[in-house]
Amino acid sequence: MDHAQRVALVSGGGRGIGAAIAARLVASGHVVIAADRNIAGLAAPPGVRLVACDVGDEAAVAALIEGVRAAHARLDALVCNAGFMIRKPIRELSLAEWRSVIDTHLTSIFLLVRAAEPLLRAAKGAVVTMASTRARMSEPDTESYAAAKGGIVALTHALAMSLGPDVRVNCISPGWIDTQGHELSARDHAQHPVGRVGVVDDIAALAAFLLGAESGFITGAEFVADGGMTRKMIYAE
């Protein structure tokens, strides 16, 4: 392994936005490790190494980062993208379910950055976290998801202050991103001020920019990528 080559780790990198980011980073010259809780049946993009890891588990994260260190001796980019939603009325949401959502989205960032800090500092690296416009707006029965995403926005600027100037930390908050190629209506697209629903490559391009040298003066920031929806007044007429 050429230890001069840049190395990136993407959590939740086996599908959807995470897979698109992994592929984009390969194209920009990174060696990419994509960690996902369940990699059975997943096909990694060319140049991406898939690794099974529950990033909400402290021991699993420690082993993951040690594996990166042993194989590559560096880590330049960390993308904290892992997450999922449990949508049910709060009266039916168990504490275990609440914790599983919080741990996968939010606690995993703490665990990953804590374990990877020496490698990231040595490389003068960058971190991108993945929040959501749901940190600031909600549908019913999404308490655990909204709480996790709101926490990510705050954790991002806290980490930026603690890790700077060696490591930059920024956050992306996507809106509606079609991650599975669903059939969408003209109305779905038209309600967005940009005229379309987002695609995974929109987020991958932004992540690549935030991890690269051109964003060297940006840290602690949140970037909302939602086609303008959270700036749009919507009232029933």
C-alpha positions in Angstrom: 0.0 0.0 0.0 1.2 3.5 -0.9 0.9 5.3 2.4 1.0 8.7 0.5 -2.4 8.0 -1.1 -5.3 9.7 0.7 -7.6 7.4 2.7 -11.3 7.9 3.4 -13.7 6.1 5.7 -17.5 6.3 5.1 -19.9 5.0 7.7 -23.2 3.8 6.2 -21.2 3.6 3.0 -22.8 0.4 1.6 -25.9 2.0 0.0 -27.6 5.2 -0.9 -25.9 8.5 -0.1 -23.0 6.8 1.6 -22.2 4.6 -1.4 -22.4 7.6 -3.7 -19.9 9.5 -1.5 -17.6 6.5 -1.4 -17.6 6.3 -5.2 -17.0 10.0 -5.6 -14.0 9.9 -3.3 -12.6 7.0 -5.2 -12.9 9.1 -8.3 -11.0 11.9 -6.6 -8.1 9.6 -5.7 -8.9 8.3 -2.3 -8.6 4.7 -1.0 -12.1 4.2 0.4 -13.3 2.0 3.2 -17.1 1.8 3.5 -18.5 0.5 6.8 -22.0 -0.7 7.1 -23.8 -2.7 9.7 -25.0 -5.4 7.2 -23.0 -5.9 4.0 -24.6 -9.2 3.0 -25.7 -8.8 -0.6 -24.1 -5.4 -1.1 -22.0 -4.7 -4.1 -19.3 -2.1 -3.4 -18.5 0.4 -6.1 -15.2 -0.2 -7.8 -12.3 0.8 -5.6 -14.3 0.7 -2.4 -13.7 -1.9 0.3 -16.8 -2.9 2.3 -16.4 -3.7 6.0 -19.1 -4.9 8.4 -19.3 -2.7 11.5 -22.0 -1.5 13.9 -20.8 2.0 14.3 -22.9 2.5 17.4 -20.8 -0.1 19.2 -17.7 1.1 20.9 -15.6 -2.0 20.5 -16.6 -2.4 16.9 -15.6 1.2 16.1 -12.2 0.7 17.8 -11.5 -2.3 15.8 -12.6 -0.6 12.6 -10.2 2.4 13.1 -7.4 0.1 14.2 -7.9 -1.8 10.9 -7.6 1.4 9.0 -4.4 2.3 10.8 -2.9 -1.1 10.3 -3.7 -1.3 6.6 -3.1 2.3 5.6 -1.3 4.1 8.4 -3.4 7.3 7.8 -6.9 8.7 7.5 -7.5 11.9 5.6 -11.3 11.9 5.4 -14.1 10.7 7.7 -17.7 10.7 6.5 -20.2 10.0 9.3 -23.3 9.0 7.3 -24.8 6.0 9.2 -28.4 6.1 10.2 -31.9 4.8 9.9 -35.4 5.8 11.0 -38.0 4.2 13.2 -41.3 5.9 12.6 -44.0 5.2 15.1 -46.0 7.1 17.7 -43.9 8.1 20.7 -46.3 6.1 23.0 -45.2 3.0 21.1 -41.5 3.8 20.8 -39.4 1.7 23.2 -36.4 3.0 25.0 -34.3 0.4 23.1 -35.6 1.7 19.8 -34.9 5.3 20.8 -31.4 4.4 21.8 -30.7 2.4 18.6 -31.5 5.4 16.5 -29.6 7.9 18.6 -26.6 5.5 18.8 -26.4 4.8 15.1 -26.7 8.5 14.1 -25.2 10.5 16.9 -23.2 8.4 19.3 -21.4 6.8 16.3 -19.9 10.2 15.4 -18.5 10.6 18.9 -17.1 7.1 18.7 -15.6 7.4 15.2 -14.0 10.8 15.8 -12.7 9.9 19.2 -11.0 6.8 17.8 -9.8 8.4 14.6 -8.6 11.7 16.1 -4.8 10.8 16.1 -4.9 9.7 12.4 -7.1 12.7 11.4 -4.8 15.2 13.1 -1.7 13.6 11.6 -3.2 13.9 8.1 -4.6 17.4 8.7 -7.8 15.7 7.6 -11.5 16.6 7.5 -14.8 15.2 8.8 -18.2 15.5 7.2 -21.3 14.6 9.3 -24.7 13.9 7.8 -27.7 15.6 9.5 -31.0 16.4 7.8 -33.5 19.2 7.3 -35.5 17.2 9.9 -33.2 18.8 12.5 -35.4 21.9 12.0 -38.7 20.6 10.7 -40.7 17.4 11.3 -43.5 15.1 10.4 -45.4 13.3 13.1 -43.8 10.2 14.8 -40.2 11.0 14.1 -38.9 12.0 17.5 -35.8 9.8 17.7 -34.7 10.7 14.2 -35.2 14.5 14.6 -33.4 14.4 18.0 -30.5 12.6 16.5 -30.2 14.9 13.5 -30.5 18.0 15.7 -27.7 16.6 17.9 -25.5 16.1 14.9 -25.7 19.8 13.9 -24.6 20.8 17.4 -21.9 18.1 17.7 -20.4 19.2 14.4 -19.6 22.7 15.5 -18.4 21.5 18.9 -16.0 19.1 17.2 -14.8 21.8 14.8 -13.8 23.9 17.8 -12.1 21.0 19.6 -10.2 19.6 16.6 -9.2 22.8 14.9 -6.9 23.9 13.4 -5.7 20.4 12.6 -9.1 18.9 11.5 -12.0 20.6 9.9 -15.5 19.4 10.7 -18.6 20.3 8.6 -22.2 19.1 8.3 -24.5 18.4 5.4 -28.3 18.5 6.0 -30.0 16.9 3.0 -33.7 17.4 2.2 -35.6 15.0 0.0 -33.0 12.8 -1.8 -34.2 9.9 -4.0 -31.8 7.2 -2.8 -33.6 4.2 -4.4 -34.7 5.4 -7.9 -38.3 5.7 -7.0 -40.8 6.7 -9.6 -41.5 10.4 -8.8 -44.4 12.6 -10.0 -44.1 15.9 -11.7 -45.6 17.4 -8.5 -42.9 15.9 -6.4 -40.3 17.7 -8.5 -42.2 20.9 -9.0 -42.7 21.6 -5.3 -38.9 22.2 -5.0 -37.7 25.7 -5.9 -34.9 24.1 -8.0 -37.5 22.1 -9.9 -36.5 18.6 -8.9 -36.0 16.1 -6.1 -32.4 15.6 -5.1 -30.2 12.7 -6.1 -27.4 11.0 -4.2 -24.8 12.6 -6.5 -25.9 16.1 -5.3 -24.8 15.2 -1.7 -21.7 13.3 -2.9 -20.4 16.3 -4.7 -20.9 18.6 -1.7 -19.2 16.0 0.6 -16.2 15.8 -1.8 -15.9 19.6 -1.8 -16.0 19.8 2.0 -13.3 17.2 2.3 -11.1 18.8 -0.2 -8.5 21.6 -0.1 -10.9 24.2 -1.8 -13.0 24.3 1.4 -10.0 24.9 3.6 -11.5 28.0 5.2 -14.7 26.3 6.2 -15.3 24.5 9.5 -18.1 24.2 11.9 -20.7 24.9 9.2 -23.9 23.3 8.2 -24.8 23.1 4.5 -28.5 22.6 3.7 -29.0 20.8 0.4 -32.7 20.6 0.0 -33.6 22.3 -3.3 -34.7 25.3 -1.4 -37.6 23.6 0.5 -36.8 24.9 3.9 -36.8 28.5 2.6 -40.2 28.1 1.0 -43.4 29.4 2.7 -46.1 26.7 2.5 -49.6 27.6 3.6 -52.9 26.0 2.7 -55.0 28.4 0.6 
